[in-house]
Amino acid sequence: MSIKQVGNVLDLLEFFAARQRPASLAEIARHFGWPRSSTFNLLLTLTNRGFLYEPRARAGYYPAPVWAELITQIERGQPIPHGMRALLDQLVQETGETAVLAAASGAHALFIETVESPSPVRYAAPVGKRVPLHVTATGRALLSQMSAADRAAILEKAVYERHTDTTRVSAAQVEAEIAASMARGWFEGNAEYTPDLGGVAVPFAVGERRYALLVAGPMFRVASRLPALAKRLRERLDEYLAGQAAGD
């Protein structure tokens, strides 16, 4: 279930992020197809709370700097591990594929930092993207770090929809794949959720926080390279974790 008003605020933020300049009430209403009256009420509420402002009189609305301050304060409480962006950049340079840092969010893996491949044909992985835990290599890497009880609770409620011919469609199949992946040392994505997309993921922890690191791309490029990609991913992650430990 989603709450429409909350969704409208999030849509509005994404609109401004893409637009990069102020917009009038009429432009916003027209873009979304919203009634002018409800658009006005939304903009007025956000303006009164200090979340929108008019940089120049009658020049349109734009998100206020308070958003940046709030995000900064939030990140202080749950920061992305130091140096992770550099690690993702390095993986992209060395593999040519998209690199992702993910964390568990309910029954999904949430992409919290990404660097996309420079290739025109690549895995599109924007920050904020969510994928089901039970259907993806990233998700299973995160599931593997949970207690048996927590993992069982998620798998019991999961919807086992067959997305492709390789999708695992039962809790038993997912558990078996997690066990095999842990024994192998890395988790394999084989076009189970998104057709023609594959990759490798490994789980890791920084302090009490649990993550998964993914390298993924189109199957025609990665299918024959999965063990090699996993080896490179493991090597770079071990170097990163050793550096983190040395800095502590």
C-alpha distance (Angstrom), angle and dihedral (degrees) to the residues before:
residue distance angle dihedral
M1 . . .
S2 3.80 . .
I3 3.80 130.7 .
K4 3.80 110.2 -127.3
Q5 3.80 97.7 -147.9
V6 3.81 92.3 51.6
G7 3.78 90.1 47.3
N8 3.81 90.1 52.0
V9 3.80 91.7 54.5
L10 3.80 91.4 50.3
D11 3.80 91.1 46.5
L12 3.80 88.9 51.2
L13 3.81 92.0 52.8
E14 3.79 91.4 50.3
F15 3.81 89.1 48.3
F16 3.80 92.0 55.6
A17 3.81 92.4 43.5
A18 3.79 89.0 57.5
R19 3.82 96.2 38.3
Q20 3.83 97.3 47.6
R21 3.81 93.6 -162.2
P22 3.83 138.7 68.8
A23 3.79 121.6 -76.7
S24 3.78 131.9 -157.5
L25 3.78 125.8 -124.7
A26 3.81 89.6 -105.8
E27 3.82 92.7 50.8
I28 3.79 92.5 49.7
A29 3.79 94.2 46.4
R30 3.79 91.2 48.0
H31 3.80 94.0 46.9
F32 3.80 94.2 53.7
G33 3.77 99.0 29.4
W34 3.80 89.9 -122.4
P35 3.83 122.3 154.3
R36 3.78 110.0 -98.1
S37 3.81 92.8 -124.6
S38 3.81 95.4 54.1
T39 3.81 90.4 43.1
F40 3.80 89.4 53.7
N41 3.82 91.4 49.4
L42 3.80 91.8 50.5
L43 3.80 93.5 48.2
L44 3.79 92.0 45.1
T45 3.80 92.2 51.3
L46 3.80 92.7 49.5
T47 3.81 91.6 45.0
N48 3.81 92.8 49.6
R49 3.81 89.7 51.2
G50 3.80 91.2 50.1
F51 3.80 96.4 -112.2
L52 3.81 95.2 113.8
Y53 3.80 130.1 35.0
E54 3.78 140.6 170.8
P55 3.82 108.8 -112.7
R56 3.81 88.3 -160.5
A57 3.79 129.6 15.9
R58 3.82 111.1 -81.9
A59 3.84 90.5 -8.6
G60 3.79 94.1 117.5
Y61 3.78 138.1 -98.9
Y62 3.80 128.7 -61.9
P63 3.84 134.4 174.8
A64 3.79 111.7 -88.0
P65 3.84 123.6 -124.4
V66 3.81 89.6 -105.7
W67 3.82 88.5 85.1
A68 3.81 90.9 63.1
E69 3.78 91.8 47.9
L70 3.79 92.1 50.5
I71 3.80 91.9 49.3
T72 3.80 90.7 49.3
Q73 3.80 91.1 52.1
I74 3.81 91.7 47.2
E75 3.80 92.1 49.9
R76 3.79 91.0 52.4
G77 3.80 88.0 62.8
Q78 3.82 96.3 45.8
P79 3.80 106.8 16.9
I80 3.77 124.0 -175.7
P81 3.81 106.6 -110.2
H82 3.80 111.6 -85.1
G83 3.78 113.0 -99.2
M84 3.79 94.8 15.2
R85 3.80 93.9 121.6
A86 3.80 90.0 55.4
L87 3.80 90.1 50.3
L88 3.80 91.7 51.7
D89 3.81 90.5 48.1
Q90 3.80 90.1 51.5
L91 3.81 92.5 49.9
V92 3.79 91.7 50.7
Q93 3.80 91.6 49.1
E94 3.80 92.9 48.8
T95 3.82 99.5 40.6
G96 3.80 103.1 28.2
E97 3.81 89.2 -134.4
T98 3.80 136.4 104.9
A99 3.82 117.3 -82.2
V100 3.80 123.4 -154.1
L101 3.79 138.3 -173.7
A102 3.82 111.6 -154.0
A103 3.79 138.5 179.6
A104 3.79 132.2 -169.2
S105 3.79 117.9 -92.8
G106 3.79 110.5 178.9
A107 3.80 107.4 -61.5
H108 3.79 92.8 -15.1
A109 3.77 140.7 73.5
L110 3.80 110.0 -123.1
F111 3.81 119.2 -151.1
I112 3.80 104.9 -133.5
E113 3.82 99.9 169.8
T114 3.79 128.8 16.0
V115 3.79 141.7 171.9
E116 3.79 114.1 -166.0
S117 3.78 125.8 -143.3
P118 3.81 115.1 -99.1
S119 3.81 89.1 -132.0
P120 3.83 115.8 111.0
V121 3.82 87.4 -130.5
R122 3.80 105.6 53.4
Y123 3.78 146.4 127.6
A124 3.81 106.9 -79.5
A125 3.80 105.5 -142.9
P126 3.81 113.3 166.3
V127 3.79 120.2 -173.0
G128 3.80 107.4 -94.1
K129 3.80 95.3 35.7
R130 3.81 114.1 139.1
V131 3.80 127.9 -155.0
P132 3.82 127.9 -179.3
L133 3.78 114.8 -92.5
H134 3.79 96.4 -137.2
V135 3.83 98.1 48.3
T136 3.81 102.0 48.6
A137 3.80 139.4 61.9
T138 3.80 89.4 -125.8
G139 3.78 91.6 51.5
R140 3.78 95.1 47.2
A141 3.82 89.9 49.5
L142 3.81 87.4 56.6
L143 3.81 93.0 43.7
S144 3.80 89.6 53.8
Q145 3.81 90.0 64.6
M146 3.80 94.3 54.2
S147 3.78 126.4 91.1
A148 3.79 115.4 -95.5
A149 3.81 89.8 -109.6
D150 3.80 94.7 50.9
R151 3.79 92.3 46.2
A152 3.80 92.0 48.0
A153 3.81 90.8 51.3
I154 3.81 91.2 54.3
L155 3.80 94.6 44.7
E156 3.80 91.8 47.6
K157 3.81 91.2 58.3
A158 3.81 96.5 38.9
V159 3.80 119.9 117.0
Y160 3.80 106.7 -126.7
E161 3.77 100.4 -150.6
R162 3.80 117.6 165.4
H163 3.81 104.2 -123.6
T164 3.81 95.2 169.7
D165 3.78 138.9 -5.5
T166 3.80 90.9 -86.8
T167 3.82 97.9 50.5
R168 3.81 114.8 124.4
V169 3.78 106.7 -128.1
S170 3.81 106.5 -168.8
A171 3.79 139.6 48.9
A172 3.80 89.3 -116.0
Q173 3.80 91.8 56.4
V174 3.80 91.7 48.4
E175 3.81 92.0 49.0
A176 3.79 90.6 49.2
E177 3.80 91.3 51.0
I178 3.82 91.2 48.5
A179 3.82 90.4 52.0
A180 3.81 92.1 48.1
S181 3.80 91.7 46.9
M182 3.79 93.5 49.9
A183 3.80 89.9 51.1
R184 3.82 90.4 48.5
G185 3.80 92.9 46.3
W186 3.81 98.0 -123.5
F187 3.80 141.1 54.7
E188 3.79 122.5 -116.7
G189 3.79 128.1 -144.9
N190 3.78 112.0 -159.8
A191 3.82 108.2 177.6
E192 3.81 90.5 -72.7
Y193 3.79 98.7 137.5
T194 3.79 104.8 16.0
P195 3.81 117.1 34.0
D196 3.80 114.9 -115.6
L197 3.82 93.3 10.0
G198 3.79 123.8 116.0
G199 3.76 140.4 161.3
V200 3.77 149.7 140.5
A201 3.79 130.6 -98.6
V202 3.79 135.2 -171.6
P203 3.80 128.7 -165.3
F204 3.79 123.0 -130.5
A205 3.78 141.8 160.8
V206 3.79 135.7 -136.2
G207 3.76 107.9 -164.5
E208 3.79 107.2 -47.4
R209 3.81 94.3 -23.0
R210 3.80 120.4 101.1
Y211 3.80 123.9 -148.9
A212 3.78 143.9 167.7
L213 3.78 125.4 -140.5
L214 3.80 117.0 -151.2
V215 3.78 136.1 -170.1
A216 3.81 112.1 -171.1
G217 3.77 142.9 163.7
P218 3.80 144.4 145.5
M219 3.80 114.4 -42.3
F220 3.80 93.6 -122.1
R221 3.82 87.6 65.5
V222 3.80 103.4 33.8
A223 3.82 107.4 31.4
S224 3.81 94.0 87.7
R225 3.82 93.1 37.0
L226 3.80 102.6 53.8
P227 3.85 97.1 108.9
A228 3.81 90.8 45.1
L229 3.80 91.8 47.6
A230 3.80 90.2 48.7
K231 3.82 91.1 50.9
R232 3.80 92.1 50.7
L233 3.80 91.9 45.3
R234 3.80 91.7 49.8
E235 3.80 92.8 47.6
R236 3.78 94.5 49.9
L237 3.79 93.1 44.0
D238 3.82 91.9 50.1
E239 3.81 89.1 50.8
Y240 3.79 90.1 49.7
L241 3.82 93.9 48.6
A242 3.80 91.3 46.9
G243 3.78 89.1 52.8
Q244 3.79 91.1 48.9
A245 3.79 91.1 51.1
A246 3.80 92.1 48.5
G247 3.79 90.2 52.3
D248 3.81 93.8 52.5
